[in-house]
């Protein structure tokens, strides 16, 4: 009886966990999409807010960190951009778009010395 009960508890727990995670990703994706829309209209502060929210809602969403990094870079917040890029690369090391964005960021900032206060 204990084994059956443990199986039922595990089954029920698993069935509630997956939808919650899926809901978080969907909510985060909505924030990312909204951020993209406002960034296209030049509203970078709003885009940053939306992408920050997306990363808070789903801290595993590498593309949200990538978008946030791009926005920080655009706004001249290079230390924040580096941190966001590093989070994106850590979450999705095999994503070529994220890796390329980060490499270009490092190349430009290392060459100009704009981010020289970072180790």
TORDO-216540 format. One record per residue: residue number from 1; chain; residue in three letters; x, y, z of N, C-alpha, C in turn. Coordinates in nm, 3 decimals. Layout:
BEGIN
{pavex NUM, A, ALA, {X, Y, Z}, {X, Y, Z}, {X, Y, Z}}
...
This chain:
BEGIN
{pavex 1, A, UNK, {0.082, -0.120, 0.000}, {0.000, 0.000, 0.000}, {0.086, 0.126, 0.000}}
{pavex 2, A, UNK, {0.198, 0.125, 0.075}, {0.284, 0.241, 0.080}, {0.345, 0.270, -0.056}}
{pavex 3, A, UNK, {0.379, 0.167, -0.129}, {0.439, 0.187, -0.262}, {0.338, 0.250, -0.356}}
{pavex 4, A, UNK, {0.215, 0.201, -0.355}, {0.110, 0.259, -0.440}, {0.085, 0.404, -0.404}}
{pavex 5, A, UNK, {0.081, 0.435, -0.278}, {0.058, 0.572, -0.233}, {0.173, 0.662, -0.278}}
{pavex 6, A, UNK, {0.296, 0.616, -0.266}, {0.411, 0.693, -0.309}, {0.405, 0.718, -0.460}}
{pavex 7, A, UNK, {0.363, 0.618, -0.536}, {0.351, 0.632, -0.680}, {0.245, 0.736, -0.714}}
{pavex 8, A, UNK, {0.132, 0.732, -0.647}, {0.024, 0.828, -0.672}, {0.069, 0.969, -0.636}}
{pavex 9, A, UNK, {0.138, 0.983, -0.523}, {0.188, 1.115, -0.483}, {0.286, 1.168, -0.586}}
{pavex 10, A, UNK, {0.378, 1.084, -0.631}, {0.476, 1.124, -0.732}, {0.407, 1.161, -0.862}}
{pavex 11, A, UNK, {0.308, 1.083, -0.901}, {0.235, 1.109, -1.024}, {0.162, 1.242, -1.016}}
{pavex 12, A, UNK, {0.095, 1.267, -0.906}, {0.021, 1.392, -0.888}, {0.117, 1.510, -0.883}}
{pavex 13, A, UNK, {0.225, 1.497, -0.809}, {0.322, 1.606, -0.798}, {0.380, 1.640, -0.936}}
{pavex 14, A, UNK, {0.413, 1.541, -1.013}, {0.467, 1.564, -1.147}, {0.367, 1.630, -1.239}}
{pavex 15, A, UNK, {0.241, 1.594, -1.226}, {0.142, 1.651, -1.316}, {0.116, 1.798, -1.286}}
{pavex 16, A, UNK, {0.141, 1.842, -1.165}, {0.123, 1.983, -1.134}, {0.248, 2.065, -1.164}}
{pavex 17, A, UNK, {0.363, 2.005, -1.160}, {0.487, 2.078, -1.183}, {0.502, 2.118, -1.329}}
{pavex 18, A, UNK, {0.477, 2.030, -1.420}, {0.497, 2.059, -1.562}, {0.412, 2.176, -1.611}}
{pavex 19, A, UNK, {0.282, 2.181, -1.584}, {0.203, 2.295, -1.630}, {0.248, 2.428, -1.569}}
{pavex 20, A, UNK, {0.292, 2.425, -1.444}, {0.338, 2.548, -1.381}, {0.460, 2.601, -1.455}}
{pavex 21, A, UNK, {0.555, 2.513, -1.487}, {0.673, 2.555, -1.562}, {0.636, 2.603, -1.702}}
{pavex 22, A, UNK, {0.545, 2.535, -1.765}, {0.501, 2.576, -1.899}, {0.432, 2.711, -1.893}}
{pavex 23, A, UNK, {0.351, 2.734, -1.789}, {0.283, 2.862, -1.773}, {0.384, 2.974, -1.753}}
{pavex 24, A, UNK, {0.489, 2.949, -1.675}, {0.593, 3.050, -1.652}, {0.662, 3.084, -1.783}}
{pavex 25, A, UNK, {0.695, 2.984, -1.862}, {0.762, 3.010, -1.990}, {0.670, 3.090, -2.082}}
{pavex 26, A, UNK, {0.542, 3.056, -2.085}, {0.449, 3.129, -2.170}, {0.435, 3.274, -2.125}}
{pavex 27, A, UNK, {0.428, 3.296, -1.995}, {0.419, 3.432, -1.943}, {0.547, 3.510, -1.975}}
{pavex 28, A, UNK, {0.661, 3.444, -1.958}, {0.789, 3.508, -1.990}, {0.797, 3.537, -2.140}}
{pavex 29, A, UNK, {0.753, 3.445, -2.222}, {0.754, 3.464, -2.367}, {0.667, 3.584, -2.407}}
{pavex 30, A, UNK, {0.555, 3.600, -2.340}, {0.469, 3.716, -2.369}, {0.542, 3.846, -2.336}}
{pavex 31, A, UNK, {0.616, 3.846, -2.226}, {0.695, 3.964, -2.190}, {0.804, 3.991, -2.295}}
{pavex 32, A, UNK, {0.871, 3.885, -2.340}, {0.975, 3.900, -2.442}, {0.915, 3.955, -2.571}}
{pavex 33, A, UNK, {0.804, 3.900, -2.614}, {0.740, 3.947, -2.737}, {0.700, 4.094, -2.726}}
{pavex 34, A, UNK, {0.646, 4.132, -2.611}, {0.609, 4.272, -2.589}, {0.734, 4.359, -2.593}}
{pavex 35, A, UNK, {0.842, 4.312, -2.531}, {0.968, 4.385, -2.532}, {1.021, 4.406, -2.673}}
{pavex 36, A, UNK, {1.011, 4.304, -2.754}, {1.055, 4.316, -2.894}, {0.972, 4.422, -2.966}}
{pavex 37, A, UNK, {0.842, 4.420, -2.943}, {0.754, 4.517, -3.008}, {0.789, 4.660, -2.969}}
{pavex 38, A, UNK, {0.809, 4.686, -2.840}, {0.839, 4.823, -2.799}, {0.980, 4.864, -2.839}}
{pavex 39, A, UNK, {1.074, 4.770, -2.840}, {1.210, 4.804, -2.884}, {1.210, 4.846, -3.030}}
{pavex 40, A, UNK, {1.130, 4.781, -3.111}, {1.120, 4.819, -3.253}, {1.068, 4.961, -3.269}}
{pavex 41, A, UNK, {0.993, 5.008, -3.170}, {0.942, 5.145, -3.173}, {1.033, 5.243, -3.100}}
{pavex 42, A, UNK, {1.151, 5.193, -3.058}, {1.248, 5.280, -2.993}, {1.227, 5.301, -2.844}}
{pavex 43, A, UNK, {1.138, 5.224, -2.785}, {1.108, 5.239, -2.642}, {1.193, 5.142, -2.562}}
{pavex 44, A, UNK, {1.323, 5.172, -2.553}, {1.419, 5.080, -2.495}, {1.401, 5.061, -2.344}}
{pavex 45, A, UNK, {1.362, 5.164, -2.273}, {1.340, 5.147, -2.128}, {1.227, 5.048, -2.100}}
{pavex 46, A, UNK, {1.122, 5.061, -2.177}, {1.010, 4.967, -2.161}, {1.054, 4.826, -2.200}}
{pavex 47, A, UNK, {1.134, 4.814, -2.305}, {1.183, 4.684, -2.348}, {1.268, 4.622, -2.237}}
{pavex 48, A, UNK, {1.355, 4.701, -2.177}, {1.438, 4.651, -2.067}, {1.349, 4.602, -1.953}}
{pavex 49, A, UNK, {1.249, 4.679, -1.919}, {1.157, 4.638, -1.812}, {1.093, 4.503, -1.846}}
{pavex 50, A, UNK, {1.046, 4.487, -1.968}, {0.977, 4.363, -2.008}, {1.073, 4.244, -2.005}}
{pavex 51, A, UNK, {1.195, 4.265, -2.053}, {1.292, 4.154, -2.056}, {1.342, 4.122, -1.916}}
{pavex 52, A, UNK, {1.352, 4.222, -1.829}, {1.384, 4.193, -1.689}, {1.274, 4.108, -1.627}}
{pavex 53, A, UNK, {1.149, 4.144, -1.651}, {1.035, 4.068, -1.600}, {1.041, 3.924, -1.652}}
{pavex 54, A, UNK, {1.071, 3.908, -1.779}, {1.078, 3.773, -1.837}, {1.183, 3.689, -1.766}}
{pavex 55, A, UNK, {1.299, 3.748, -1.735}, {1.404, 3.672, -1.668}, {1.369, 3.644, -1.522}}
{pavex 56, A, UNK, {1.288, 3.728, -1.462}, {1.241, 3.702, -1.325}, {1.137, 3.590, -1.325}}
{pavex 57, A, UNK, {1.049, 3.593, -1.422}, {0.943, 3.491, -1.432}, {1.003, 3.355, -1.464}}
{pavex 58, A, UNK, {1.098, 3.353, -1.557}, {1.164, 3.228, -1.598}, {1.315, 3.250, -1.605}}
{pavex 59, A, UNK, {1.385, 3.225, -1.494}, {1.529, 3.249, -1.489}, {1.611, 3.155, -1.576}}
{pavex 60, A, UNK, {1.546, 3.062, -1.646}, {1.616, 2.971, -1.737}, {1.599, 3.010, -1.884}}
{pavex 61, A, UNK, {1.539, 3.123, -1.909}, {1.505, 3.167, -2.045}, {1.623, 3.245, -2.105}}
{pavex 62, A, UNK, {1.711, 3.173, -2.170}, {1.835, 3.230, -2.224}, {1.809, 3.343, -2.324}}
{pavex 63, A, UNK, {1.710, 3.327, -2.409}, {1.682, 3.427, -2.510}, {1.638, 3.559, -2.447}}
{pavex 64, A, UNK, {1.568, 3.552, -2.334}, {1.529, 3.675, -2.264}, {1.652, 3.747, -2.211}}
{pavex 65, A, UNK, {1.748, 3.672, -2.157}, {1.872, 3.734, -2.111}, {1.949, 3.795, -2.228}}
{pavex 66, A, UNK, {1.948, 3.729, -2.343}, {2.014, 3.781, -2.462}, {1.950, 3.913, -2.506}}
{pavex 67, A, UNK, {1.818, 3.916, -2.512}, {1.749, 4.039, -2.550}, {1.777, 4.151, -2.450}}
{pavex 68, A, UNK, {1.777, 4.116, -2.321}, {1.806, 4.214, -2.217}, {1.948, 4.269, -2.234}}
{pavex 69, A, UNK, {2.042, 4.183, -2.265}, {2.180, 4.226, -2.286}, {2.190, 4.323, -2.403}}
{pavex 70, A, UNK, {2.121, 4.293, -2.511}, {2.123, 4.381, -2.628}, {2.068, 4.519, -2.591}}
{pavex 71, A, UNK, {1.960, 4.520, -2.515}, {1.900, 4.647, -2.474}, {1.993, 4.725, -2.382}}
{pavex 72, A, UNK, {2.054, 4.658, -2.287}, {2.150, 4.725, -2.200}, {2.265, 4.783, -2.283}}
{pavex 73, A, UNK, {2.313, 4.706, -2.377}, {2.421, 4.751, -2.463}, {2.378, 4.876, -2.541}}
{pavex 74, A, UNK, {2.259, 4.871, -2.596}, {2.205, 4.984, -2.671}, {2.199, 5.110, -2.584}}
{pavex 75, A, UNK, {2.164, 5.092, -2.459}, {2.150, 5.205, -2.367}, {2.281, 5.244, -2.298}}
{pavex 76, A, UNK, {2.390, 5.177, -2.334}, {2.520, 5.212, -2.278}, {2.547, 5.156, -2.140}}
{pavex 77, A, UNK, {2.464, 5.065, -2.094}, {2.482, 5.002, -1.963}, {2.564, 4.874, -1.981}}
{pavex 78, A, UNK, {2.692, 4.893, -2.007}, {2.776, 4.783, -2.052}, {2.803, 4.679, -1.945}}
{pavex 79, A, UNK, {2.816, 4.718, -1.819}, {2.835, 4.619, -1.712}, {2.714, 4.528, -1.702}}
{pavex 80, A, UNK, {2.596, 4.587, -1.708}, {2.472, 4.507, -1.703}, {2.460, 4.419, -1.827}}
{pavex 81, A, UNK, {2.501, 4.472, -1.941}, {2.495, 4.395, -2.066}, {2.584, 4.272, -2.054}}
{pavex 82, A, UNK, {2.704, 4.289, -2.002}, {2.797, 4.176, -1.988}, {2.737, 4.068, -1.897}}
{pavex 83, A, UNK, {2.680, 4.109, -1.785}, {2.620, 4.012, -1.692}, {2.506, 3.937, -1.759}}
{pavex 84, A, UNK, {2.422, 4.008, -1.833}, {2.309, 3.943, -1.901}, {2.358, 3.849, -2.011}}
{pavex 85, A, UNK, {2.459, 3.892, -2.088}, {2.515, 3.804, -2.191}, {2.574, 3.678, -2.127}}
{pavex 86, A, UNK, {2.647, 3.694, -2.018}, {2.708, 3.579, -1.952}, {2.601, 3.482, -1.902}}
{pavex 87, A, UNK, {2.490, 3.534, -1.851}, {2.380, 3.448, -1.807}, {2.321, 3.373, -1.927}}
{pavex 88, A, UNK, {2.302, 3.443, -2.038}, {2.246, 3.380, -2.158}, {2.337, 3.269, -2.209}}
{pavex 89, A, UNK, {2.467, 3.295, -2.215}, {2.562, 3.195, -2.264}, {2.568, 3.075, -2.169}}
{pavex 90, A, UNK, {2.561, 3.102, -2.041}, {2.564, 2.992, -1.943}, {2.441, 2.903, -1.959}}
{pavex 91, A, UNK, {2.326, 2.964, -1.984}, {2.202, 2.888, -1.998}, {2.193, 2.814, -2.131}}
{pavex 92, A, UNK, {2.252, 2.872, -2.236}, {2.242, 2.812, -2.370}, {2.377, 2.821, -2.440}}
{pavex 93, A, UNK, {2.476, 2.746, -2.393}, {2.611, 2.757, -2.450}, {2.621, 2.716, -2.597}}
{pavex 94, A, UNK, {2.526, 2.639, -2.646}, {2.530, 2.594, -2.785}, {2.444, 2.678, -2.879}}
{pavex 95, A, UNK, {2.385, 2.786, -2.827}, {2.302, 2.871, -2.911}, {2.393, 2.966, -2.990}}
{pavex 96, A, UNK, {2.401, 2.950, -3.122}, {2.496, 3.030, -3.200}, {2.464, 3.179, -3.201}}
{pavex 97, A, UNK, {2.338, 3.216, -3.198}, {2.300, 3.358, -3.199}, {2.345, 3.427, -3.069}}
{pavex 98, A, UNK, {2.320, 3.361, -2.958}, {2.360, 3.417, -2.829}, {2.512, 3.428, -2.821}}
{pavex 99, A, UNK, {2.580, 3.322, -2.860}, {2.726, 3.322, -2.854}, {2.784, 3.431, -2.946}}
{pavex 100, A, UNK, {2.728, 3.446, -3.065}, {2.776, 3.548, -3.158}, {2.754, 3.688, -3.101}}
{pavex 101, A, UNK, {2.637, 3.713, -3.044}, {2.610, 3.844, -2.985}, {2.710, 3.875, -2.874}}
{pavex 102, A, UNK, {2.737, 3.777, -2.790}, {2.830, 3.798, -2.679}, {2.972, 3.819, -2.730}}
{pavex 103, A, UNK, {3.014, 3.741, -2.829}, {3.149, 3.757, -2.883}, {3.166, 3.895, -2.947}}
{pavex 104, A, UNK, {3.066, 3.942, -3.020}, {3.073, 4.075, -3.080}, {3.079, 4.183, -2.972}}
{pavex 105, A, UNK, {2.999, 4.166, -2.869}, {3.000, 4.259, -2.756}, {3.139, 4.267, -2.695}}
{pavex 106, A, UNK, {3.197, 4.151, -2.667}, {3.331, 4.148, -2.606}, {3.434, 4.209, -2.699}}
{pavex 107, A, UNK, {3.427, 4.177, -2.827}, {3.524, 4.229, -2.923}, {3.520, 4.381, -2.929}}
{pavex 108, A, UNK, {3.402, 4.437, -2.938}, {3.387, 4.582, -2.946}, {3.432, 4.648, -2.816}}
{pavex 109, A, UNK, {3.391, 4.595, -2.704}, {3.424, 4.656, -2.576}, {3.568, 4.636, -2.537}}
{pavex 110, A, UNK, {3.626, 4.524, -2.571}, {3.768, 4.502, -2.542}, {3.855, 4.594, -2.629}}
{pavex 111, A, UNK, {3.813, 4.614, -2.752}, {3.890, 4.698, -2.844}, {3.882, 4.845, -2.804}}
{pavex 112, A, UNK, {3.764, 4.890, -2.763}, {3.747, 5.031, -2.728}, {3.784, 5.060, -2.584}}
{pavex 113, A, UNK, {3.794, 4.954, -2.503}, {3.823, 4.975, -2.361}, {3.704, 5.032, -2.286}}
{pavex 114, A, UNK, {3.587, 5.027, -2.348}, {3.468, 5.084, -2.286}, {3.426, 5.009, -2.161}}
{pavex 115, A, UNK, {3.466, 4.885, -2.152}, {3.424, 4.801, -2.039}, {3.549, 4.761, -1.958}}
{pavex 116, A, UNK, {3.647, 4.849, -1.950}, {3.775, 4.814, -1.891}, {3.772, 4.799, -1.740}}
{pavex 117, A, UNK, {3.665, 4.845, -1.674}, {3.659, 4.828, -1.529}, {3.622, 4.686, -1.490}}
{pavex 118, A, UNK, {3.587, 4.603, -1.586}, {3.554, 4.462, -1.562}, {3.679, 4.379, -1.573}}
{pavex 119, A, UNK, {3.693, 4.273, -1.494}, {3.811, 4.185, -1.505}, {3.815, 4.108, -1.635}}
